[in-house]
Each structure stands twice: as structure tokens, then as C-alpha cells.
Amino acid sequence: MQSDLADVVIAGGGPGGLSAALVLGRSLKKVIVIDEGKPRNDVTRKAHGFLTRDGMNPSLIRQIAREQLDAYKNISILKDVVEDVERKKGRFITKTKSGKILNSKKMIFATGMKDHLPAISGLQSVYGKTVFHCPYCDGWERRNEPLAVIGNGDGLLPFIKLIHNWSKDLIVFTNGPVAIRYEEKQQLAQRSIDLIESPIVELQSSNGKLENVILRNGKSFSRTGGFMVTTGEKQSSMIPARLGVPLNDKGEYESSEHGQTNLEGLFIIGDAKNTFTSLAGATSQGYEAAVKINGELAEEEWADVLLQRD
Ligand SMILES: Cc1cc2nc3c(=O)[nH]c(=O)nc-3n(C[C@H](O)[C@H](O)[C@H](O)COP(=O)(O)OP(=O)(O)OC[C@H]3O[C@@H](n4cnc5c(N)ncnc54)[C@H](O)[C@@H]3O)c2cc1C
């Protein structure tokens, strides 16, 4: 039924999805946000680098966003899980875990990523507290501290260079045979950065504060914080892939600068598109996608007026 037709269904109610909902709601669109409520940054207590919200608990940022969206009666936010989406006759049919079926003209996926941390004993206790991935989010708080850089592979050297901006006191733990070239090892040695290949047995900590990195060879290194090269992130939702949206070699969905995918009317924004977008980045992508979608809906409505007259 036409009255059941939403303009836009948004899967995911993080900063990306909620920002898109705000702009679309203010454009008089009927918007339904479906959010499972399990954001990836839930492990951290302080978010940084988001203007006017620096140092605020990310759950408080989400709460303020929802309070502001409450004022718009054309926006509904449902706590539910998007389980399937079908595209029929140019419409999106969204099925949720609780059994709801929603029809919409357009669809946004802002479902983010989920982290699958390496199986290092003690890592869960420090991740998001003193061990992180994103130096722009948490580098300032760890500046000039004795830090561990944990990771391996192609991305290792560029990542070490980046973390070196915040602290020169670095030890790199590859947790197994290192995969970088001899010349690259030389570059680290020239900067007094130790490279340790022995597997990590445990990250010792107290109240989330990293204290020691314990190795299988019995050695222990005192470190007060650290950064992980990757957090084993994977898409939260594979529904867009099932619909035919390609993933790049980082596991990110491919979409244009406004989030438009290869499937007309389907948009992907936030971490699902750019692994670690940031709060500001995801919010901005939500805004951009909403403006693009509203422009398209305005064009479609403009053409519809004439069709209905004929
Ligand atoms: C430990 C950590 C610390 C961080 N610190 C900072 C920081 O200090 N500053 C900063 O700018 N950024 C920080 N970030 C990054 C930032 O949190 C993300 O880039 C941002 O939240 C991405 O927003 P998003 O809307 O794309 O996804 P998310 O915020 O992850 O939101 C996605 C939402 O979609 C929901 N969802 C997933 N699948 C479904 C489904 N099938 N149906 C319904 N709902 C679904 C999830 O439960 C979640 O609520 C941090 C990230 C982490 C992991």
C-alpha cells in the first residue's frame, strides 16, 4: 500500500545513519532507521576529534542525536536487525528480525564494521582503553608514552611512521615472523625502534591500563599503551554484497562520493564504505547521501506530477 511506502529506510543508527536521517527528516521525507544498537566504538568511553564533542562518551553522542531526531515525527527509529533486503520494481523491501516488512523508495546501509581482534590474551581488556587503532582518535592522549605497535604485513611500516608522530618510544611486536624487507628493518633500527617477532603470550593490564607485553620467549616489555595495525574488521552486514554491491580488497563496499552504489537507489556510507571513517566522516557522509537522495526524490516527484495528469 502506498501509505506504507517510506521514502528511505536506513539500516544502522550510528553517526552515519542518524545524520542521514536528520537531513532527510528535515526535507519532509518519511524515514525509518533500523538499528541493532551494537556500535563498534562501544568499547571506548571517550571519543575525540569531533568538533563540539571532543572527549565525550560516544553513547552520549548517540543519545543526543536521538533526542534531537525525536522532534521529527516523520522519522522513526526501530530497535531491530535488518535481516534481508529485496529489490522489486524499483522498490526496496526490508525484512527485519522481529518480522517487520518495510517498503521504501531508497535505502541506505550505514551498518558499519565489526572488529575481530587477534586472539591475544588480555587484548580485550585494553582495547578501546589504552590500546587503539586510530591515532587521530586517541594519539594525543598517548603522546610521548612508551607504546607498543602490534601488527604485521604490508601496512606495518606506514603505520609505524604514523604512530611515530605521537611517540618516538616505540616497540613493534609482529607476533610472529616479520613480513617487512631488510631495508625497512634498517629504517627502524636507525630510529631506535625495536622489532620483536616472538609471539605475544599476554598483554598484562590493570583496569584497562596496559602494563606489560609478555612474550613466548619469556621476555616482558613495559608499555603504557599501544596501537594495532588492524583490528580484523569485517562488514557488519553482507546484505549489500548479496544484492550485488562489490567489496574492495579492504573489505569495504564500493560507492560514489555521495554513497551511491552500483544498484540504483542503494547507498552505503560510514565505516561500511571506509573502514574507519571517524564520527565526523560518517556524519558528513550521511549528510552528503541525504542531500543526493532528496535531490533524486524531488526530481522523481517533479516528473510524477505530469505523469499523473496524463
Ligand atoms: C575503539 C574505537 C574508538 C573510536 N574512537 C573514535 C574517536 O575517538 N573519534 C572518532 O571520530 N571516531 C572514533 N572511532 C570511529 C567511529 O566510531 C566510527 O568511524 C563511526 O562510528 C562509524 O559510524 P557508522 O555510522 O558508519 O557505524 P557505527 O557507528 O558502527 O554504527 C553502525 C550501527 O549499525 C548497526 N547495525 C549493524 N548491522 C545492522 C543490521 N543488520 N541491522 C540493524 N542495525 C545494524 C550497529 O549495531 C550500529 O549501531 C572509534 C572506533 C572504535 C572501534
The ligand as a Tripos MOL2 file, in Angstrom:
@<TRIPOS>MOLECULE
LIG
   53    58     1     0     0
SMALL
NO_CHARGES

@<TRIPOS>ATOM
      1 C1         37.5510    1.6530   19.7480 C.3       1 LIG1
      2 C2         37.1250    2.7360   18.8010 C.ar      1 LIG1
      3 C3         37.3650    4.0600   19.1330 C.ar      1 LIG1
      4 C4         36.9960    5.0580   18.2610 C.ar      1 LIG1
      5 N1         37.2440    6.3610   18.6050 N.ar      1 LIG1
      6 C5         36.8930    7.3500   17.7780 C.ar      1 LIG1
      7 C6         37.1390    8.7040   18.1320 C.ar      1 LIG1
      8 O1         37.6740    8.9950   19.2010 O.2       1 LIG1
      9 N2         36.7800    9.6680   17.2330 N.ar      1 LIG1
     10 C7         36.2040    9.3740   16.0390 C.ar      1 LIG1
     11 O2         35.8970   10.2970   15.2790 O.2       1 LIG1
     12 N3         35.9470    8.0900   15.6810 N.ar      1 LIG1
     13 C8         36.2800    7.0860   16.5210 C.ar      1 LIG1
     14 N4         36.0500    5.7860   16.1640 N.ar      1 LIG1
     15 C9         35.4890    5.5030   14.8330 C.3       1 LIG1
     16 C10        33.9880    5.7900   14.8000 C.3       1 LIG1
     17 O3         33.3720    5.2680   15.9550 O.3       1 LIG1
     18 C11        33.3900    5.1800   13.5430 C.3       1 LIG1
     19 O4         34.1510    5.5850   12.4060 O.3       1 LIG1
     20 C12        31.9290    5.6210   13.3720 C.3       1 LIG1
     21 O5         31.1800    5.2750   14.4970 O.3       1 LIG1
     22 C13        31.3290    4.9760   12.1340 C.3       1 LIG1
     23 O6         29.9780    5.3050   12.0770 O.3       1 LIG1
     24 P1         28.9300    4.3990   11.2680 P.3       1 LIG1
     25 O7         27.6350    5.1110   11.4050 O.co2     1 LIG1
     26 O8         29.4470    4.1050    9.9190 O.co2     1 LIG1
     27 O9         28.9260    2.9850   12.0340 O.3       1 LIG1
     28 P2         28.6510    2.5870   13.5480 P.3       1 LIG1
     29 O10        28.8840    3.7410   14.4680 O.co2     1 LIG1
     30 O11        29.4510    1.3510   13.7960 O.co2     1 LIG1
     31 O12        27.0960    2.2630   13.5890 O.3       1 LIG1
     32 C14        26.5760    1.1600   12.8860 C.3       1 LIG1
     33 C15        25.2620    0.7660   13.5440 C.3       1 LIG1
     34 O13        24.5830   -0.1600   12.6900 O.3       1 LIG1
     35 C16        24.0760   -1.2190   13.4740 C.3       1 LIG1
     36 N5         23.8830   -2.4020   12.6130 N.ar      1 LIG1
     37 C17        24.8150   -3.2100   12.0460 C.ar      1 LIG1
     38 N6         24.2380   -4.1650   11.3020 N.ar      1 LIG1
     39 C18        22.8950   -3.9600   11.3970 C.ar      1 LIG1
     40 C19        21.7470   -4.6150   10.8480 C.ar      1 LIG1
     41 N7         21.8580   -5.6670   10.0240 N.pl3     1 LIG1
     42 N8         20.5180   -4.1480   11.1860 N.ar      1 LIG1
     43 C20        20.3700   -3.0800   12.0040 C.ar      1 LIG1
     44 N9         21.4220   -2.4170   12.5440 N.ar      1 LIG1
     45 C21        22.6640   -2.8560   12.2440 C.ar      1 LIG1
     46 C22        25.1340   -1.4170   14.5490 C.3       1 LIG1
     47 O14        24.6140   -2.1480   15.6450 O.3       1 LIG1
     48 C23        25.4600    0.0530   14.8810 C.3       1 LIG1
     49 O15        24.5880    0.5800   15.8480 O.3       1 LIG1
     50 C24        36.3820    4.7580   17.0250 C.ar      1 LIG1
     51 C25        36.1180    3.4190   16.6960 C.ar      1 LIG1
     52 C26        36.4870    2.4120   17.5680 C.ar      1 LIG1
     53 C27        36.2200    0.9820   17.1860 C.3       1 LIG1
@<TRIPOS>BOND
     1     1     2 1
     2     2     3 ar
     3     2    52 ar
     4     3     4 ar
     5     4     5 ar
     6     4    50 ar
     7     5     6 ar
     8     6     7 ar
     9     6    13 1
    10     7     8 2
    11     7     9 ar
    12     9    10 ar
    13    10    11 2
    14    10    12 ar
    15    12    13 ar
    16    13    14 ar
    17    14    15 1
    18    14    50 ar
    19    15    16 1
    20    16    17 1
    21    16    18 1
    22    18    19 1
    23    18    20 1
    24    20    21 1
    25    20    22 1
    26    22    23 1
    27    23    24 1
    28    24    25 2
    29    24    26 1
    30    24    27 1
    31    27    28 1
    32    28    29 2
    33    28    30 1
    34    28    31 1
    35    31    32 1
    36    32    33 1
    37    33    34 1
    38    33    48 1
    39    34    35 1
    40    35    36 1
    41    35    46 1
    42    36    37 ar
    43    36    45 ar
    44    37    38 ar
    45    38    39 ar
    46    39    40 ar
    47    39    45 ar
    48    40    41 1
    49    40    42 ar
    50    42    43 ar
    51    43    44 ar
    52    44    45 ar
    53    46    47 1
    54    46    48 1
    55    48    49 1
    56    50    51 ar
    57    51    52 ar
    58    52    53 1
@<TRIPOS>SUBSTRUCTURE
     1 LIG1         1 GROUP 0 **** ****
